[in-house]
Amino acid sequence: MKEVGSFLEAEGYEFLAINSKIKRSPQYVCVKDKVLYFVVVNACLYPKSPKSYDIKQMNKVKIHAKKNNAKLYFAGVGLANAKDYNLPLIKNNPYVVNFNGLEKII
């Protein structure tokens, strides 16, 4: 969430709501240039691809976005141990982030 929030802030989005609860979407509700945006964030551990998402969940958010005349984006974030991608993440140890921006859904 931190990586995506920093990206959105740098891109000029204004946060209206932030939801960090697990399995609650969208995580970010933002405005930019008077347009409403919903951003769904999904973090995953290596070797899972950060570009994949739960289609059933995304379809529910799509309906919600359409009702609110909002654009919907997906932000996939991949995480891995910095020393060896195959090792687990350990609190307070270095990690790498694979985040390539937003993917437009609608």
MMTF fields as JSON, N, C-alpha, C and O atoms, coordinates in Angstrom:
{
  "mmtfVersion": "1.0.0",
  "mmtfProducer": "UNKNOWN",
  "numBonds": 423,
  "numAtoms": 424,
  "numGroups": 106,
  "numChains": 1,
  "numModels": 1,
  "chainsPerModel": [1],
  "groupsPerChain": [106],
  "chainIdList": ["A"],
  "bondAtomList": [4, 2, 8, 6, 12, 10, 16, 14, 20, 18, 24, 22, 28, 26, 32, 30, 36, 34, 40, 38, 44, 42, 48, 46, 52, 50, 56, 54, 60, 58, 64, 62, 68, 66, 72, 70, 76, 74, 80, 78, 84, 82, 88, 86, 92, 90, 96, 94, 100, 98, 104, 102, 108, 106, 112, 110, 116, 114, 120, 118, 124, 122, 128, 126, 132, 130, 136, 134, 140, 138, 144, 142, 148, 146, 152, 150, 156, 154, 160, 158, 164, 162, 168, 166, 172, 170, 176, 174, 180, 178, 184, 182, 188, 186, 192, 190, 196, 194, 200, 198, 204, 202, 208, 206, 212, 210, 216, 214, 220, 218, 224, 222, 228, 226, 232, 230, 236, 234, 240, 238, 244, 242, 248, 246, 252, 250, 256, 254, 260, 258, 264, 262, 268, 266, 272, 270, 276, 274, 280, 278, 284, 282, 288, 286, 292, 290, 296, 294, 300, 298, 304, 302, 308, 306, 312, 310, 316, 314, 320, 318, 324, 322, 328, 326, 332, 330, 336, 334, 340, 338, 344, 342, 348, 346, 352, 350, 356, 354, 360, 358, 364, 362, 368, 366, 372, 370, 376, 374, 380, 378, 384, 382, 388, 386, 392, 390, 396, 394, 400, 398, 404, 402, 408, 406, 412, 410, 416, 414, 420, 418],
  "bondOrderList": [1, 1, 1, 1, 1, 1, 1, 1, 1, 1, 1, 1, 1, 1, 1, 1, 1, 1, 1, 1, 1, 1, 1, 1, 1, 1, 1, 1, 1, 1, 1, 1, 1, 1, 1, 1, 1, 1, 1, 1, 1, 1, 1, 1, 1, 1, 1, 1, 1, 1, 1, 1, 1, 1, 1, 1, 1, 1, 1, 1, 1, 1, 1, 1, 1, 1, 1, 1, 1, 1, 1, 1, 1, 1, 1, 1, 1, 1, 1, 1, 1, 1, 1, 1, 1, 1, 1, 1, 1, 1, 1, 1, 1, 1, 1, 1, 1, 1, 1, 1, 1, 1, 1, 1, 1],
  "groupList": [{"groupName": "MET", "atomNameList": ["N", "CA", "C", "O"], "elementList": ["N", "C", "C", "O"], "formalChargeList": [0, 0, 0, 0], "bondAtomList": [1, 0, 2, 1, 3, 2], "bondOrderList": [1, 1, 2], "singleLetterCode": "M", "chemCompType": "L-PEPTIDE LINKING"}, {"groupName": "LYS", "atomNameList": ["N", "CA", "C", "O"], "elementList": ["N", "C", "C", "O"], "formalChargeList": [0, 0, 0, 0], "bondAtomList": [1, 0, 2, 1, 3, 2], "bondOrderList": [1, 1, 2], "singleLetterCode": "K", "chemCompType": "L-PEPTIDE LINKING"}, {"groupName": "GLU", "atomNameList": ["N", "CA", "C", "O"], "elementList": ["N", "C", "C", "O"], "formalChargeList": [0, 0, 0, 0], "bondAtomList": [1, 0, 2, 1, 3, 2], "bondOrderList": [1, 1, 2], "singleLetterCode": "E", "chemCompType": "L-PEPTIDE LINKING"}, {"groupName": "VAL", "atomNameList": ["N", "CA", "C", "O"], "elementList": ["N", "C", "C", "O"], "formalChargeList": [0, 0, 0, 0], "bondAtomList": [1, 0, 2, 1, 3, 2], "bondOrderList": [1, 1, 2], "singleLetterCode": "V", "chemCompType": "L-PEPTIDE LINKING"}, {"groupName": "GLY", "atomNameList": ["N", "CA", "C", "O"], "elementList": ["N", "C", "C", "O"], "formalChargeList": [0, 0, 0, 0], "bondAtomList": [1, 0, 2, 1, 3, 2], "bondOrderList": [1, 1, 2], "singleLetterCode": "G", "chemCompType": "PEPTIDE LINKING"}, {"groupName": "SER", "atomNameList": ["N", "CA", "C", "O"], "elementList": ["N", "C", "C", "O"], "formalChargeList": [0, 0, 0, 0], "bondAtomList": [1, 0, 2, 1, 3, 2], "bondOrderList": [1, 1, 2], "singleLetterCode": "S", "chemCompType": "L-PEPTIDE LINKING"}, {"groupName": "PHE", "atomNameList": ["N", "CA", "C", "O"], "elementList": ["N", "C", "C", "O"], "formalChargeList": [0, 0, 0, 0], "bondAtomList": [1, 0, 2, 1, 3, 2], "bondOrderList": [1, 1, 2], "singleLetterCode": "F", "chemCompType": "L-PEPTIDE LINKING"}, {"groupName": "LEU", "atomNameList": ["N", "CA", "C", "O"], "elementList": ["N", "C", "C", "O"], "formalChargeList": [0, 0, 0, 0], "bondAtomList": [1, 0, 2, 1, 3, 2], "bondOrderList": [1, 1, 2], "singleLetterCode": "L", "chemCompType": "L-PEPTIDE LINKING"}, {"groupName": "ALA", "atomNameList": ["N", "CA", "C", "O"], "elementList": ["N", "C", "C", "O"], "formalChargeList": [0, 0, 0, 0], "bondAtomList": [1, 0, 2, 1, 3, 2], "bondOrderList": [1, 1, 2], "singleLetterCode": "A", "chemCompType": "L-PEPTIDE LINKING"}, {"groupName": "TYR", "atomNameList": ["N", "CA", "C", "O"], "elementList": ["N", "C", "C", "O"], "formalChargeList": [0, 0, 0, 0], "bondAtomList": [1, 0, 2, 1, 3, 2], "bondOrderList": [1, 1, 2], "singleLetterCode": "Y", "chemCompType": "L-PEPTIDE LINKING"}, {"groupName": "ILE", "atomNameList": ["N", "CA", "C", "O"], "elementList": ["N", "C", "C", "O"], "formalChargeList": [0, 0, 0, 0], "bondAtomList": [1, 0, 2, 1, 3, 2], "bondOrderList": [1, 1, 2], "singleLetterCode": "I", "chemCompType": "L-PEPTIDE LINKING"}, {"groupName": "ASN", "atomNameList": ["N", "CA", "C", "O"], "elementList": ["N", "C", "C", "O"], "formalChargeList": [0, 0, 0, 0], "bondAtomList": [1, 0, 2, 1, 3, 2], "bondOrderList": [1, 1, 2], "singleLetterCode": "N", "chemCompType": "L-PEPTIDE LINKING"}, {"groupName": "ARG", "atomNameList": ["N", "CA", "C", "O"], "elementList": ["N", "C", "C", "O"], "formalChargeList": [0, 0, 0, 0], "bondAtomList": [1, 0, 2, 1, 3, 2], "bondOrderList": [1, 1, 2], "singleLetterCode": "R", "chemCompType": "L-PEPTIDE LINKING"}, {"groupName": "PRO", "atomNameList": ["N", "CA", "C", "O"], "elementList": ["N", "C", "C", "O"], "formalChargeList": [0, 0, 0, 0], "bondAtomList": [1, 0, 2, 1, 3, 2], "bondOrderList": [1, 1, 2], "singleLetterCode": "P", "chemCompType": "L-PEPTIDE LINKING"}, {"groupName": "GLN", "atomNameList": ["N", "CA", "C", "O"], "elementList": ["N", "C", "C", "O"], "formalChargeList": [0, 0, 0, 0], "bondAtomList": [1, 0, 2, 1, 3, 2], "bondOrderList": [1, 1, 2], "singleLetterCode": "Q", "chemCompType": "L-PEPTIDE LINKING"}, {"groupName": "CYS", "atomNameList": ["N", "CA", "C", "O"], "elementList": ["N", "C", "C", "O"], "formalChargeList": [0, 0, 0, 0], "bondAtomList": [1, 0, 2, 1, 3, 2], "bondOrderList": [1, 1, 2], "singleLetterCode": "C", "chemCompType": "L-PEPTIDE LINKING"}, {"groupName": "ASP", "atomNameList": ["N", "CA", "C", "O"], "elementList": ["N", "C", "C", "O"], "formalChargeList": [0, 0, 0, 0], "bondAtomList": [1, 0, 2, 1, 3, 2], "bondOrderList": [1, 1, 2], "singleLetterCode": "D", "chemCompType": "L-PEPTIDE LINKING"}, {"groupName": "HIS", "atomNameList": ["N", "CA", "C", "O"], "elementList": ["N", "C", "C", "O"], "formalChargeList": [0, 0, 0, 0], "bondAtomList": [1, 0, 2, 1, 3, 2], "bondOrderList": [1, 1, 2], "singleLetterCode": "H", "chemCompType": "L-PEPTIDE LINKING"}],
  "groupTypeList": [0, 1, 2, 3, 4, 5, 6, 7, 2, 8, 2, 4, 9, 2, 6, 7, 8, 10, 11, 5, 1, 10, 1, 12, 5, 13, 14, 9, 3, 15, 3, 1, 16, 1, 3, 7, 9, 6, 3, 3, 3, 11, 8, 15, 7, 9, 13, 1, 5, 13, 1, 5, 9, 16, 10, 1, 14, 0, 11, 1, 3, 1, 10, 17, 8, 1, 1, 11, 11, 8, 1, 7, 9, 6, 8, 4, 3, 4, 7, 8, 11, 8, 1, 16, 9, 11, 7, 13, 7, 10, 1, 11, 11, 13, 9, 3, 3, 11, 6, 11, 4, 7, 2, 1, 10, 10],
  "groupIdList": [1, 2, 3, 4, 5, 6, 7, 8, 9, 10, 11, 12, 13, 14, 15, 16, 17, 18, 19, 20, 21, 22, 23, 24, 25, 26, 27, 28, 29, 30, 31, 32, 33, 34, 35, 36, 37, 38, 39, 40, 41, 42, 43, 44, 45, 46, 47, 48, 49, 50, 51, 52, 53, 54, 55, 56, 57, 58, 59, 60, 61, 62, 63, 64, 65, 66, 67, 68, 69, 70, 71, 72, 73, 74, 75, 76, 77, 78, 79, 80, 81, 82, 83, 84, 85, 86, 87, 88, 89, 90, 91, 92, 93, 94, 95, 96, 97, 98, 99, 100, 101, 102, 103, 104, 105, 106],
  "secStructList": [7, 2, 2, 2, 2, 2, 2, 2, 2, 2, 6, 6, 7, 3, 3, 3, 3, 3, 7, 7, 1, 6, 6, 7, 1, 7, 1, 3, 3, 3, 3, 3, 6, 6, 3, 3, 3, 3, 3, 3, 3, 3, 3, 3, 3, 6, 6, 1, 7, 6, 6, 7, 7, 7, 2, 2, 2, 2, 2, 2, 2, 2, 2, 2, 2, 2, 2, 6, 6, 7, 3, 3, 3, 3, 3, 3, 3, 3, 3, 3, 3, 1, 1, 7, 6, 6, 1, 7, 7, 7, 6, 6, 1, 7, 3, 3, 3, 3, 7, 7, 7, 7, 3, 3, 7, 7],
  "xCoordList": [0.837, 0.0, 0.883, 0.576, 1.956, 2.825, 3.397, 3.443, 3.828, 4.415, 3.392, 3.699, 2.191, 1.135, 0.694, 0.495, 0.539, 0.159, 1.161, 0.778, 2.444, 3.496, 3.435, 3.61, 3.187, 3.062, 1.888, 2.032, 0.724, -0.459, -0.238, -0.611, 0.359, 0.63, 1.565, 1.338, 2.612, 3.563, 2.907, 3.321, 1.884, 1.178, 0.082, -0.564, -0.133, -1.089, -2.496, -3.417, -2.69, -4.011, -4.281, -3.378, -5.529, -5.961, -6.764, -7.727, -6.377, -7.034, -8.336, -8.369, -9.411, -10.695, -10.908, -11.496, -10.425, -10.553, -9.439, -9.021, -8.975, -7.969, -8.473, -8.826, -8.505, -8.993, -7.892, -7.554, -7.336, -6.245, -6.706, -5.878, -8.01, -8.517, -8.343, -8.544, -7.972, -7.757, -9.066, -10.123, -8.97, -10.094, -11.201, -12.351, -10.869, -11.816, -11.312, -10.175, -12.126, -11.696, -12.728, -13.907, -12.343, -10.992, -10.193, -10.767, -8.874, -8.027, -7.88, -7.745, -7.907, -7.806, -8.978, -9.329, -9.574, -10.561, -9.931, -9.657, -9.704, -8.956, -9.665, -10.563, -9.223, -9.682, -8.452, -7.482, -8.515, -7.48, -8.162, -8.859, -7.957, -8.58, -10.095, -10.693, -10.706, -12.157, -12.722, -13.925, -11.864, -12.292, -12.081, -11.046, -13.088, -13.026, -12.324, -12.61, -11.408, -10.651, -10.763, -10.679, -10.955, -10.861, -9.602, -9.383, -8.775, -7.543, -7.552, -7.611, -7.492, -7.43, -5.966, -5.292, -5.472, -4.082, -4.034, -4.806, -3.117, -2.906, -1.408, -0.657, -0.986, 0.422, 0.555, -0.327, 1.668, 1.918, 3.401, 4.239, 3.705, 5.092, 5.621, 4.888, 6.9, 7.58, 7.423, 7.589, 7.113, 7.166, 5.827, 5.735, 4.79, 3.496, 3.614, 4.31, 2.934, 2.987, 2.135, 0.973, 2.695, 1.902, 0.86, 0.035, 0.882, -0.078, -1.397, -2.352, -1.47, -2.713, -3.576, -3.075, -4.88, -5.826, -7.044, -7.261, -7.831, -9.053, -10.147, -10.633, -10.52, -11.49, -12.864, -13.546, -13.268, -14.574, -14.631, -15.612, -13.575, -13.517, -13.484, -14.156, -12.7, -12.578, -13.913, -14.237, -14.682, -15.996, -16.933, -17.728, -16.854, -17.675, -17.278, -18.137, -15.981, -15.509, -15.864, -16.147, -15.851, -16.23, -17.661, -17.936, -18.558, -19.966, -20.05, -20.751, -19.329, -19.313, -18.746, -19.264, -17.68, -17.066, -18.032, -18.158, -18.711, -19.654, -20.798, -21.228, -21.301, -22.384, -21.954, -22.772, -20.669, -20.151, -19.443, -18.8, -19.566, -18.939, -17.443, -16.906, -16.785, -15.351, -14.545, -15.042, -13.305, -12.366, -11.758, -11.522, -11.505, -10.991, -9.611, -9.402, -8.676, -7.313, -6.873, -7.354, -5.945, -5.354, -3.877, -3.178, -3.41, -1.997, -1.472, -1.739, -0.73, -0.13, 1.261, 2.07, 1.528, 2.816, 3.416, 2.829, 4.581, 5.295, 6.369, 7.061, 6.509, 7.501, 8.378, 7.916, 9.665, 10.587, 11.718, 12.02, 12.331, 13.497, 14.616, 14.873, 15.288, 16.312, 17.561, 18.236, 17.88, 19.095, 18.891, 19.782, 17.719, 17.413, 15.899, 15.17, 15.43, 13.991, 13.267, 12.073, 13.956, 13.313, 13.205, 12.542, 13.842, 13.727, 12.479, 12.042, 11.903, 10.711, 11.066, 12.22, 10.054, 10.238, 10.279, 9.495, 11.189, 11.32, 11.238, 11.863, 10.451, 10.248, 11.588, 12.507, 11.68, 12.855, 14.06, 15.154, 13.892, 14.958, 14.687, 13.539, 15.74, 15.543, 14.676, 14.722, 13.892, 13.039, 13.039, 13.385, 12.653, 12.533, 11.061, 10.253, 10.738, 9.362, 9.3, 10.112, 8.324, 8.074, 6.717, 5.673, 6.743, 5.518, 5.734, 6.624, 4.935, 5.102, 3.975, 3.658, 3.371, 2.328, 0.932, 0.719, -0.002, -1.411, -1.817, -1.342, -2.711, -3.298, -4.768, -5.517, -5.182, -6.566, -7.489, -7.241, -8.546, -9.565, -10.774, -11.219, -11.302, -12.361, -12.11, -12.875],
  "yCoordList": [-1.191, 0.0, 1.256, 2.235, 1.222, 2.39, 2.777, 3.958, 1.792, 2.054, 2.701, 3.669, 2.166, 2.683, 4.071, 4.956, 4.269, 5.581, 6.658, 7.766, 6.339, 7.295, 7.612, 8.761, 6.584, 6.777, 7.703, 8.651, 7.42, 8.238, 9.688, 10.618, 9.869, 11.215, 11.974, 13.147, 11.299, 11.916, 12.272, 13.222, 11.508, 11.75, 12.804, 13.145, 13.323, 14.406, 13.998, 14.808, 12.755, 12.311, 12.832, 12.889, 13.209, 13.643, 12.507, 12.028, 12.079, 10.948, 11.376, 12.329, 10.656, 10.862, 9.807, 10.087, 8.588, 7.494, 6.479, 6.239, 5.892, 4.842, 3.694, 3.883, 2.489, 1.306, 0.253, -0.309, -0.016, -0.988, -2.33, -3.181, -2.527, -3.811, -4.887, -4.638, -6.071, -7.186, -7.561, -7.616, -7.817, -8.222, -7.178, -7.521, -5.908, -4.81, -3.938, -3.467, -3.721, -2.94, -1.882, -2.081, -0.787, -0.404, 0.066, 0.475, 0.006, 0.467, 1.99, 2.617, 2.572, 4.03, 4.565, 4.028, 5.625, 6.406, 7.787, 8.446, 8.22, 9.45, 10.323, 9.886, 11.564, 12.508, 13.13, 13.468, 13.273, 14.0, 14.674, 14.028, 15.956, 16.735, 16.545, 16.417, 16.528, 16.41, 15.066, 14.953, 14.043, 12.702, 11.786, 11.839, 10.935, 10.001, 8.714, 8.176, 8.225, 7.002, 6.035, 6.425, 4.765, 3.679, 2.899, 2.563, 2.61, 1.862, 0.631, 0.742, -0.535, -1.807, -2.219, -2.306, -2.474, -2.862, -4.332, -4.79, -5.062, -6.465, -6.712, -6.547, -7.107, -7.45, -8.964, -9.679, -9.441, -10.873, -11.144, -10.269, -12.348, -12.758, -13.473, -14.191, -13.272, -13.995, -15.483, -15.903, -16.308, -16.104, -15.741, -15.695, -15.482, -15.107, -13.773, -12.863, -13.67, -12.467, -11.352, -11.579, -10.155, -9.034, -8.528, -7.686, -9.018, -8.563, -9.325, -8.939, -10.406, -11.185, -10.724, -10.307, -10.811, -10.412, -11.318, -12.069, -11.234, -12.02, -11.39, -10.299, -12.077, -11.536, -11.344, -10.358, -12.267, -12.166, -10.9, -10.157, -10.671, -9.473, -8.213, -7.228, -8.249, -7.076, -6.752, -5.579, -7.758, -7.514, -6.814, -5.97, -7.151, -6.462, -4.987, -4.109, -4.73, -3.349, -2.594, -1.397, -3.29, -2.682, -2.146, -1.033, -2.942, -2.532, -1.278, -0.323, -1.298, -0.157, 1.09, 2.192, 0.913, 2.038, 2.63, 3.849, 1.761, 2.243, 3.02, 4.043, 2.529, 3.231, 4.624, 5.542, 4.784, 6.062, 6.867, 7.876, 6.413, 7.093, 7.312, 8.392, 6.251, 6.321, 5.472, 4.496, 5.86, 5.037, 4.045, 4.365, 2.829, 1.76, 1.34, 1.061, 1.301, 0.886, -0.217, -0.318, -1.037, -2.104, -1.798, -1.407, -1.981, -1.786, -3.086, -3.394, -3.835, -5.074, -4.797, -4.117, -5.335, -5.112, -6.464, -7.231, -6.742, -7.975, -7.7, -6.685, -8.602, -8.455, -9.694, -10.81, -9.48, -10.607, -10.231, -9.053, -11.239, -11.061, -10.473, -10.961, -9.428, -8.746, -9.596, -9.447, -10.474, -11.292, -12.489, -12.853, -13.099, -14.282, -14.344, -14.507, -14.213, -14.183, -15.409, -15.339, -16.516, -17.75, -17.854, -18.759, -16.946, -16.933, -16.148, -15.264, -16.465, -15.722, -14.297, -13.986, -13.451, -12.095, -12.162, -12.876, -11.419, -11.374, -9.913, -9.04, -9.663, -8.305, -7.614, -8.205, -6.363, -5.509, -5.938, -5.414, -6.874, -7.257, -6.619, -6.317, -6.409, -5.767, -6.604, -7.834, -5.9, -6.547, -5.722, -4.54, -6.345, -5.639, -5.55, -6.407, -4.494, -4.237, -4.212, -3.558, -4.932, -4.921, -4.251, -4.885, -2.971, -2.211, -1.395, -0.545, -1.645, -0.992, -0.028, 0.162, 0.578, 1.554, 0.947, -0.189, 1.728, 1.352, 0.705, 1.077, -0.276, -0.919, -0.521, -0.748, 0.071, 0.522, -0.683, -1.538, -0.742, -1.78, -1.205, -1.782, -0.077, 0.653, 2.146, 2.949],
  "zCoordList": [0.0, 0.0, 0.0, -0.681, 0.751, 0.856, -0.508, -0.853, -1.272, -2.585, -3.517, -4.213, -3.525, -4.399, -3.948, -4.779, -2.646, -2.118, -2.484, -2.858, -2.38, -2.75, -4.242, -4.647, -5.055, -6.5, -6.82, -7.591, -6.223, -6.489, -6.063, -6.779, -4.915, -4.41, -5.359, -5.655, -5.832, -6.758, -8.093, -8.758, -8.481, -9.742, -9.613, -10.604, -8.405, -8.215, -7.845, -7.95, -7.412, -6.98, -5.572, -4.737, -5.317, -3.987, -3.369, -3.968, -2.185, -1.521, -0.862, -0.083, -1.187, -0.524, 0.553, 1.598, 0.292, 1.249, 1.005, -0.128, 2.108, 2.042, 2.895, 4.059, 2.307, 3.008, 3.026, 1.984, 4.188, 4.284, 4.847, 5.171, 4.965, 5.454, 4.385, 3.196, 4.822, 3.894, 3.21, 3.838, 1.909, 1.051, 0.962, 0.687, 1.191, 1.023, -0.111, -0.072, -1.101, -2.257, -2.586, -2.296, -3.167, -3.536, -2.324, -1.315, -2.428, -1.337, -1.353, -0.302, -2.538, -2.657, -3.461, -4.512, -2.954, -3.691, -3.816, -2.813, -5.051, -5.304, -6.333, -7.053, -6.369, -7.389, -8.023, -7.346, -9.349, -10.082, -11.263, -12.045, -11.378, -12.452, -12.48, -13.549, -11.304, -11.116, -11.58, -11.817, -11.713, -12.095, -10.895, -10.23, -10.627, -9.512, -9.943, -11.012, -9.11, -9.388, -8.228, -7.064, -8.562, -7.596, -7.95, -9.114, -6.948, -7.174, -6.273, -5.048, -6.897, -6.184, -6.116, -7.143, -4.904, -4.7, -4.309, -3.466, -4.933, -4.572, -4.444, -5.405, -3.254, -3.034, -3.032, -2.557, -3.571, -3.607, -3.414, -3.627, -3.015, -2.81, -4.035, -4.716, -4.311, -5.378, -5.123, -3.978, -6.113, -7.556, -8.187, -9.413, -7.401, -7.97, -8.713, -8.264, -9.841, -10.653, -10.048, -9.714, -9.904, -9.377, -10.369, -10.013, -11.588, -12.601, -12.552, -13.226, -11.763, -11.708, -10.535, -9.491, -10.743, -9.699, -9.722, -10.673, -8.665, -8.502, -9.377, -9.081, -10.437, -11.396, -10.747, -11.026, -9.896, -9.234, -8.365, -8.399, -7.593, -6.746, -7.61, -7.304, -8.689, -9.55, -10.219, -10.406, -10.578, -11.179, -10.209, -10.622, -8.925, -7.911, -7.819, -7.737, -7.832, -7.753, -9.031, -8.987, -10.169, -11.451, -11.393, -11.842, -10.839, -10.708, -9.84, -10.173, -8.726, -7.8, -8.488, -8.306, -9.28, -9.984, -11.009, -11.118, -11.759, -12.767, -12.134, -12.667, -10.978, -10.28, -9.848, -9.795, -9.539, -9.054, -10.135, -9.847, -11.388, -12.521, -12.275, -12.521, -11.78, -11.455, -12.426, -12.986, -12.609, -13.366, -12.394, -11.229, -12.886, -12.034, -12.509, -13.69, -11.574, -11.868, -10.907, -9.779, -11.392, -10.588, -10.383, -11.318, -9.151, -8.825, -8.22, -7.059, -9.012, -8.528, -7.978, -8.61, -6.79, -6.133, -5.768, -5.004, -6.318, -5.993, -4.959, -5.03, -3.998, -2.934, -2.871, -3.103, -2.55, -2.419, -1.47, -1.278, -0.888, -0.039, -0.891, -1.991, -0.396, -1.186, -1.398, -2.417, -0.468, -0.584, -1.498, -2.265, -1.413, -2.217, -2.38, -1.402, -3.615, -3.873, -3.341, -3.05, -3.211, -2.762, -1.241, -0.734, -0.511, 0.947, 1.344, 0.606, 2.503, 2.939, 3.36, 3.657, 3.377, 3.892, 5.413, 6.038, 5.986, 7.44, 7.863, 7.261, 8.915, 9.398, 9.654, 10.22, 9.232, 9.388, 8.559, 8.765, 7.629, 6.706, 5.35, 5.026, 4.551, 3.247, 2.303, 2.308, 1.501, 0.509, -0.767, -0.754, -1.859, -3.136, -3.508, -3.148, -4.236, -4.645, -6.17, -6.825, -6.727, -8.163, -8.374, -8.222, -8.723, -8.98, -10.237, -10.285, -11.246, -12.544, -12.877, -14.051, -11.88, -12.134, -12.15, -11.725, -12.647, -12.639, -13.958, -15.031, -13.845, -15.02, -15.086, -14.136, -16.2, -16.347, -16.533, -17.383, -15.736, -15.845, -16.594, -17.586, -16.125, -16.854, -16.723, -17.257]
}
